[in-house]
Amino acid sequence: MLIVETVVRIRREHAAGKAIKAIARDLRLSRKVVRKAIRSPEAAFNYQRKVQPLPRIGPYQDRLDALLEENEGRGRRDRLRMTRIHDLLVREGFDGSYDAVRRYAARWRAARRKDAGEGAPAFIPMTFQPGEAYQFDWSHEDVEIAGKPMRVKVAHMRLCASRAPYVRAYPREGQEMLFDAHARAFAFFGGVPRRGIYDNMKTAVTAVFTGKERVFNRRFLIMTDHYMVEPTACSPAAGWEKGQVEQQVQTIRGRFFQPRLRFASLAELNGWLEAECRRWAEHHAHPERGDITVAEALDMERPALQPILAPFDGFHESEHAVTGTCLISFDRNRYSVMSTAARRTVQVRSYADRIVIRCGDAIVGEHERHFGRNRTIYDPWHYLPVLAHKPGALRNGAPFQDWDLPPALHRLRRRLGTGDEADRRFVRVLSAVLTDGLEPVEAAVREALANGTASDELILNILSRRREPATPHSIVTSEDRMLQHPPLADCARYDLLRGYDAAA
């Protein structure tokens, strides 16, 4: 290709009357090139390739077209990357480079849009008023918790006006995690916007109809009504309708989760993430107002947010049957309940970090939630009424292994020793917890041990004495009500009466 200086010289010499043949001879160019330089409208002499040779892709062009056509028909999450398409061609004998496949795919998509009469995708910039809306989304990130690799589900929320972000990691994407993320995000922002923008996640949307019409999940609607939020669902596969939080997912992934985070627990990870959200807002300028930071924009937006009257009781409820061993199966684990609920149906209210088990209006169990599988979580106190009738189960009963007893009870058990009789005596003391409560029993045990005695009879006697009503106080009268002639204890007056009787 000719440089600009050569083209300019050709055009200048030809304008001065020099023949094309002479110009071509002096510059050692073909007369065809000289004529083309003279006929070009400007000094720019660019070569435009009309036919693209495909020495490597040529034999595989039909196969590559078929792969690209099939890939376009897949859903967004199921589409293959260009590296995977290149790998499929290599398996069939293709020996070209990945760049050749990538460039061909770009030209193929451009030609497809041109044939359909479509241009490059274009969007309309959006603007939001303070307190108007927020956007919500999930992402999956890889972290290391307690030395083990773990893929966590990260809830992202972003205020549309101030651009303030909030992120929190969970083991699952359950509805109770969705409720917990909203409660914590609103507390972090200091208020609630009037509208929420979501995609069509199953924990929020039950059915998707044409346009924007949706059937929202019942519990999700109760949550939005509690916070006075109007839920809005995006069109399917239209991520640009909540582009702010989509961009936040990419930003947070690169800024917070790379390189891979390592923490001892999820609680520590979430504490760090919340602190990083504050730090990021304090050190980054608002994208539309460069003179203030995101944190300052959030302070300006807070007065426009709705107040939080009370956090939403965000649980997911399900029914479960209690076995004869006072256990329920929930989320691939087993949890104990009070023995009064054995072989009955209970309602499990699952939260993000705990479960509450109810039987009617009574709470029969509450445990920290575990997200592994095939674990059995016992509360030994649930089995105390059964143990009172079966003291022999204290030694080998599964709930009582490694029982974390209060210090006084632990010392009493050690003083009583081992054996069936020692277990029976210790269970007699434990059974008193059902009627007297744990603190009074522990106080009685401390008193008995302080006296140098480890006797169940003495401990029960102490409890019995403490249950007796207190001696009433004597009545104290005021001075104006005191008798002027108080009675005297004089037994001689009986002798006077006897004398009167004899005289009579």
Secondary structure by P-SEA (a helix, b strand, c coil): cccaaaaaaaaaaaaacccaaaaaaaacccaaaaaaaaacccccbbbbbccccccccccaaaaaaaaaaaaaaccccccccaaaaaaaaaaacccccaaaaaaaaaaaaaaaaaaaccccbbbbbbbbccccccccbbbbbbbbcccbbbbbbbbbbbccccbbbbbbbbccccaaaaaaaaaaaaaaacccccbbbbcccccccccccccccccccaaaaaaaaaabbbbbbccccccccaaaaaaaaaaaaacccccccccccaaaaaaaaaaaaaaaaacccccccccccaaaaaaaacccbbbbcccccccccbbbbbcccccccccccccccccccccbbbbbbccccbbbbbccccccccccccccccbbbbccccaaaaaaacccccccccccccccccaaaaaaaaaacccaaaaaaaaaaaaacccccaaaaaaaaaaaaaaccccaaaaaaaaaaaaccccccccccccccccccccccccaaaaaaaaaaaac
